[in-house]
Amino acid sequence: MFCSYKFFPVLFYVVLAVACGPRVRDNDLAFQLIVQDTLSIDFEGEIHAGDFRENQGIIYNYRSGEYLKFDSTGRELTRNSLPAEGENGLFYVNSIKIVDSGEVLAQSIKGEIGLLDRELRLKEKMFMPFPNGAMDLKRNVSTIEKWNNNLLLFYPGRGNKSPYTLGYYRDNYLLEKLDLNTGQSSPFLKLSPESQYQKDLHFEPPTALISALGDQLYFAFNKEPLIHRYNLRNGGEWEASIPLDPDQFIQIKGQKIPLGNDGTVLAEGEITGLYALKNGFAVTYFEGLENIPNQQLTKAPAQRLKIYSNKTGWASPVALPAELLFMLNFEGPDRPFYAIVNPIYTGQLKNQIKILKLHLQ
């Protein structure tokens, strides 16, 4: 169903303007965002993590411990619930990754890494060798990747060091590399020399996003408009840092004394998704909002999708509907992708979620 807007009236005007609006051009490319379909799936509660790959998606709710697998039409394939505690359970999972085998990696904030089989049963559980130093409760973070027979994880805190201390990411490794053969974890990947976190300044605590394809790994901090490329084959060697070059990305600047927001920032800019592609990568992000005296707030911070080609650079940003909670995937401008709709905008029942099937053309 192309350009079909029967799903819910609140999204009608926003999606209509995005999906059937003017095209945007850059490097002789034109992208138009199309809503191909709206999937309605019976599922109780909020979505705390999800992924989509090879025509199958996974969503997860922490409170019920329920995982649900669905296909590209919204048809339920299987579901299963796991307890939050115990040998056969996983605590709050906020990062999920479908791997080549069709099995699912689930990373919890307590340092558990679960491997779920195709029926979403817990097949194996591993533990990181030290506590998580950043108990970030953000939903759907991109903090785990599989490369060869290793897991790459954003999991700060090695040596009982706090990531909230000055210069932590400059002075320590960014990731952990967990060898699946031995179960041993080792520090991996150094900070780009071009990152703002090289400075001797206090910044708002970030979280990281990672995405890998082949031997290329992309890394970004959510509060810095800069994407870093590393070569995994060469031991994680840093290759380049690519500025996001957004029209707007509101930041709380680094400070000698950590005073925080001085009131000028209403909502920080934030990178919310990072997707490695065959010849580049894509990001989704919020632009943020400044706190301007006497301004009338009539809209949420703008959400954008931006695609980078290693040959031609950035394409123009594509506006995303403000009602999107987060995207589940992006595999390239020629492939459909899926995004969760924030239920507060839909008036829908608590036991059903909406997922948009989107496409660029």
C-alpha positions as CSV (number, residue, x, y, z in Angstrom):
1,M,0.0,0.0,0.0
2,F,1.9,3.1,-1.2
3,C,1.0,6.5,0.2
4,S,-1.8,4.9,2.3
5,Y,-2.9,7.0,5.3
6,K,-5.8,5.1,6.8
7,F,-3.8,4.0,9.8
8,F,-4.5,6.8,12.3
9,P,-5.5,10.5,11.8
10,V,-2.9,12.0,14.1
11,L,-0.1,11.0,11.8
12,F,-2.0,11.9,8.7
13,Y,-0.8,15.4,8.1
14,V,2.8,14.9,9.2
15,V,3.3,11.7,7.2
16,L,1.5,13.2,4.2
17,A,3.8,16.2,4.2
18,V,6.9,13.9,4.4
19,A,5.8,11.1,2.2
20,C,4.3,13.0,-0.7
21,G,6.2,16.2,-0.3
22,P,9.0,17.7,-2.5
23,R,12.0,15.6,-3.2
24,V,15.4,16.6,-1.7
25,R,18.6,16.5,-3.8
26,D,22.3,16.2,-3.2
27,N,25.0,14.7,-5.4
28,D,22.4,14.1,-8.1
29,L,20.4,11.9,-5.9
30,A,16.7,12.5,-5.1
31,F,15.0,10.9,-2.0
32,Q,11.3,10.8,-1.3
33,L,10.1,9.1,1.9
34,I,7.2,6.8,1.2
35,V,5.0,5.0,3.7
36,Q,4.5,1.6,2.1
37,D,2.4,0.0,4.9
38,T,1.3,0.3,8.5
39,L,1.7,-2.9,10.6
40,S,-0.6,-3.5,13.6
41,I,0.8,-6.0,16.1
42,D,-0.7,-7.3,19.3
43,F,1.9,-6.6,22.0
44,E,1.5,-5.5,25.6
45,G,3.4,-2.4,26.9
46,E,6.2,-0.3,25.7
47,I,9.0,-1.3,23.3
48,H,12.4,-1.1,25.0
49,A,14.5,-2.7,22.2
50,G,14.1,-4.1,18.7
51,D,15.8,-5.0,15.5
52,F,14.8,-6.0,11.9
53,R,16.8,-8.1,9.4
54,E,16.1,-10.4,6.5
55,N,12.3,-9.8,6.5
56,Q,12.0,-10.5,10.2
57,G,11.7,-8.2,13.2
58,I,12.1,-8.6,17.0
59,I,10.6,-6.3,19.7
60,Y,11.0,-6.6,23.4
61,N,9.3,-5.2,26.6
62,Y,11.2,-5.1,29.8
63,R,8.3,-5.2,32.3
64,S,6.8,-8.4,30.9
65,G,10.1,-9.8,29.6
66,E,8.3,-10.6,26.4
67,Y,10.1,-11.0,23.0
68,L,8.0,-11.1,19.8
69,K,9.2,-12.0,16.3
70,F,7.1,-10.8,13.2
71,D,7.5,-10.8,9.5
72,S,7.5,-7.9,7.0
73,T,3.7,-8.0,6.8
74,G,3.2,-7.8,10.6
75,R,2.3,-11.4,11.0
76,E,3.4,-12.9,14.3
77,L,5.9,-15.7,13.9
78,T,6.7,-16.5,17.6
79,R,6.8,-15.0,21.0
80,N,8.4,-15.9,24.3
81,S,8.8,-14.4,27.8
82,L,11.9,-14.6,29.9
83,P,12.2,-13.7,33.6
84,A,14.3,-10.7,34.7
85,E,16.3,-12.7,37.2
86,G,17.7,-16.2,37.5
87,E,19.7,-18.7,35.5
88,N,17.1,-18.6,32.6
89,G,16.4,-14.9,32.7
90,L,17.8,-11.6,31.5
91,F,17.5,-8.2,33.2
92,Y,16.6,-5.0,31.4
93,V,17.7,-5.6,27.8
94,N,18.1,-2.4,25.8
95,S,20.2,-3.6,22.9
96,I,19.1,-6.4,20.5
97,K,20.9,-7.7,17.4
98,I,19.7,-10.3,14.9
99,V,22.8,-12.2,13.7
100,D,23.5,-14.1,10.5
101,S,22.1,-17.4,11.9
102,G,18.8,-15.8,12.6
103,E,19.5,-16.1,16.4
104,V,19.3,-13.0,18.6
105,L,21.8,-11.3,20.8
106,A,20.3,-9.5,23.8
107,Q,22.5,-7.3,25.9
108,S,21.3,-6.3,29.4
109,I,22.4,-3.3,31.5
110,K,23.8,-5.8,34.1
111,G,26.4,-7.2,31.8
112,E,24.5,-10.2,30.6
113,I,24.6,-11.2,27.0
114,G,21.9,-13.7,26.0
115,L,21.8,-15.7,22.8
116,L,18.2,-16.5,21.9
117,D,17.4,-19.2,19.4
118,R,14.9,-18.8,16.5
119,E,12.0,-19.5,18.8
120,L,13.3,-16.8,21.2
121,R,14.3,-19.3,23.9
122,L,17.4,-18.5,25.9
123,K,20.0,-20.7,24.4
124,E,23.1,-19.4,26.2
125,K,24.0,-16.6,28.6
126,M,27.4,-15.0,29.1
127,F,28.6,-12.5,31.6
128,M,31.0,-9.6,31.4
129,P,33.9,-9.9,33.8
130,F,33.2,-6.5,35.6
131,P,30.2,-4.3,36.4
132,N,28.8,-1.9,33.9
133,G,30.1,1.5,34.7
134,A,27.3,3.3,32.8
135,M,23.9,2.0,33.9
136,D,22.2,3.8,31.0
137,L,18.4,3.1,30.9
138,K,18.0,4.5,27.4
139,R,15.9,2.2,25.2
140,N,17.0,0.6,22.0
141,V,20.7,1.5,22.1
142,S,23.1,0.2,19.4
143,T,25.9,-1.1,21.7
144,I,26.6,-4.7,20.4
145,E,27.9,-6.1,17.2
146,K,29.2,-9.5,16.1
147,W,32.4,-9.6,14.0
148,N,33.8,-13.0,13.1
149,N,33.8,-14.9,16.3
150,N,33.9,-11.9,18.6
151,L,31.3,-9.7,20.1
152,L,32.1,-5.9,20.2
153,L,30.3,-4.1,23.0
154,F,30.1,-0.6,24.4
155,Y,30.5,-1.5,28.0
156,P,32.6,1.0,30.0
157,G,33.9,0.5,33.5
158,R,36.9,-1.8,33.1
159,G,39.2,-1.6,36.2
160,N,36.3,-0.1,38.2
161,K,36.9,3.2,36.4
162,S,33.9,5.5,36.1
163,P,33.0,6.8,32.6
164,Y,31.6,9.9,34.3
165,T,35.1,11.1,35.2
166,L,37.0,13.8,33.3
167,G,38.8,12.4,30.2
168,Y,37.5,8.8,30.6
169,Y,37.0,8.1,26.9
170,R,40.3,9.8,26.0
171,D,42.3,7.8,28.5
172,N,40.6,4.4,28.1
173,Y,39.4,2.1,25.4
174,L,36.0,2.6,23.9
175,L,34.8,-1.0,23.5
176,E,35.2,-4.5,24.8
177,K,36.0,-7.4,22.5
178,L,34.6,-10.7,23.8
179,D,36.1,-13.8,22.2
180,L,33.3,-16.3,21.8
181,N,35.8,-19.2,21.8
182,T,37.4,-18.5,25.1
183,G,34.9,-16.2,26.8
184,Q,37.7,-13.7,27.5
185,S,37.0,-10.0,27.1
186,S,39.7,-7.5,26.2
187,P,39.7,-3.7,25.7
188,F,39.4,-2.5,22.1
189,L,39.3,0.7,20.0
190,K,40.8,4.0,20.9
191,L,39.1,7.4,20.7
192,S,39.4,9.4,17.4
193,P,41.9,12.3,17.7
194,E,39.1,14.5,16.3
195,S,36.5,13.8,19.0
196,Q,35.5,16.5,21.4
197,Y,36.1,14.0,24.2
198,Q,39.8,14.5,23.7
199,K,39.5,17.8,25.4
200,D,40.0,18.4,29.0
201,L,36.4,19.5,29.5
202,H,33.3,18.2,31.1
203,F,30.5,17.1,28.7
204,E,27.1,15.7,29.3
205,P,27.5,11.9,29.8
206,P,27.1,10.3,26.4
207,T,26.3,6.8,25.2
208,A,27.8,5.2,22.1
209,L,26.4,3.7,18.9
210,I,28.3,1.1,16.9
211,S,27.5,-0.6,13.6
212,A,29.7,-2.9,11.5
213,L,29.6,-4.4,8.0
214,G,32.4,-6.6,6.8
215,D,35.6,-5.2,8.3
216,Q,34.3,-1.6,8.7
217,L,33.1,-0.4,12.1
218,Y,31.4,2.9,12.6
219,F,31.3,4.5,16.0
220,A,29.5,7.6,17.3
221,F,28.6,9.2,20.6
222,N,25.0,10.2,20.7
223,K,25.8,13.8,21.8
224,E,28.5,14.5,19.3
225,P,27.7,15.2,15.6
226,L,30.7,13.2,14.4
227,I,31.0,9.6,13.0
228,H,34.2,7.6,13.2
229,R,35.3,4.8,10.9
230,Y,37.6,2.0,12.1
231,N,39.2,-0.9,10.2
232,L,38.6,-4.2,12.2
233,R,40.9,-6.2,10.0
234,N,43.8,-3.9,11.0
235,G,43.2,-4.3,14.7
236,G,40.6,-1.5,15.0
237,E,42.7,1.1,13.4
238,W,41.1,4.5,13.2
239,E,40.6,5.6,9.6
240,A,38.5,8.8,9.5
241,S,36.0,10.9,11.4
242,I,33.1,12.3,9.3
243,P,31.3,15.4,10.6
244,L,27.5,15.0,10.4
245,D,27.2,18.6,9.0
246,P,23.6,19.0,10.2
247,D,21.6,22.1,9.7
248,Q,21.2,22.2,13.5
249,F,22.5,20.1,16.3
250,I,22.0,21.7,19.7
251,Q,24.7,20.9,22.3
252,I,25.6,21.7,25.8
253,K,29.2,22.8,25.3
254,G,32.1,21.4,27.2
255,Q,32.9,23.1,30.5
256,K,36.0,23.5,32.7
257,I,33.6,23.3,35.7
258,P,30.7,20.8,35.3
259,L,27.7,23.2,35.7
260,G,25.5,21.4,33.1
261,N,22.8,23.2,31.1
262,D,22.7,26.9,31.7
263,G,19.1,27.1,30.5
264,T,19.8,27.9,26.9
265,V,19.2,24.3,25.7
266,L,15.6,23.0,25.8
267,A,16.4,19.6,24.1
268,E,19.8,18.4,23.1
269,G,20.6,17.2,19.6
270,E,21.1,13.4,19.6
271,I,22.2,10.7,17.2
272,T,19.6,8.0,17.7
273,G,20.6,5.5,15.0
274,L,23.8,4.4,13.2
275,Y,23.7,2.0,10.3
276,A,26.7,0.6,8.4
277,L,26.1,0.2,4.7
278,K,28.0,-1.4,1.8
279,N,29.6,1.9,0.7
280,G,29.1,4.1,3.6
281,F,26.6,4.5,6.5
282,A,23.4,6.3,7.6
283,V,22.4,8.1,10.8
284,T,19.2,9.2,12.3
285,Y,19.2,12.1,14.7
286,F,17.2,14.8,16.5
287,E,18.3,18.4,15.8
288,G,17.4,19.5,19.3
289,L,15.8,22.8,20.5
290,E,17.2,26.0,21.9
291,N,15.4,27.7,24.8
292,I,14.6,31.0,23.3
293,P,12.7,33.5,25.6
294,N,9.0,34.0,24.7
295,Q,9.1,31.4,21.9
296,Q,6.0,29.5,21.1
297,L,6.7,25.8,21.1
298,T,4.6,24.3,18.3
299,K,6.6,21.3,17.4
300,A,8.9,18.6,18.7
301,P,12.6,18.6,17.8
302,A,13.0,17.6,14.1
303,Q,14.1,14.1,13.3
304,R,16.3,13.5,10.3
305,L,17.7,10.6,8.3
306,K,21.0,11.2,6.6
307,I,23.0,8.9,4.3
308,Y,26.7,9.1,3.6
309,S,28.5,7.6,0.6
310,N,32.2,7.0,0.7
311,K,32.4,8.3,-2.9
312,T,30.0,11.2,-3.0
313,G,29.7,12.3,0.7
314,W,26.4,13.3,2.4
315,A,23.0,13.3,0.7
316,S,20.6,15.9,1.8
317,P,18.8,15.0,5.1
318,V,15.4,13.4,4.9
319,A,12.7,14.6,7.4
320,L,11.2,11.9,9.5
321,P,7.7,12.1,11.1
322,A,8.0,13.4,14.6
323,E,5.7,10.6,15.8
324,L,8.4,8.0,15.3
325,L,9.7,6.5,18.5
326,F,12.8,4.9,16.8
327,M,13.8,3.0,13.7
328,L,14.4,-0.7,13.8
329,N,16.7,-0.8,10.8
330,F,18.1,0.8,7.7
331,E,19.9,-1.4,5.1
332,G,20.2,1.1,2.3
333,P,18.2,3.6,0.2
334,D,16.9,0.8,-2.0
335,R,15.5,-1.4,0.8
336,P,12.4,-0.9,2.9
337,F,12.9,-0.1,6.6
338,Y,10.8,-0.2,9.7
339,A,10.0,2.3,12.5
340,I,8.0,2.1,15.8
341,V,5.3,4.7,16.2
342,N,5.2,6.4,19.6
343,P,1.9,5.3,21.1
344,I,1.2,8.6,22.7
345,Y,0.4,10.0,19.3
346,T,-1.9,7.3,18.1
347,G,-4.5,6.9,20.8
348,Q,-4.2,3.2,20.3
349,L,-4.9,0.5,22.8
350,K,-2.1,-0.5,25.2
351,N,-2.0,-4.0,23.8
352,Q,-1.2,-3.0,20.2
353,I,1.7,-1.3,18.5
354,K,2.0,0.4,15.1
355,I,5.1,-0.1,12.9
356,L,5.6,1.9,9.7
357,K,7.1,0.2,6.7
358,L,9.0,3.0,5.0
359,H,11.0,3.3,1.7
360,L,13.1,5.9,-0.1
361,Q,12.7,6.6,-3.7
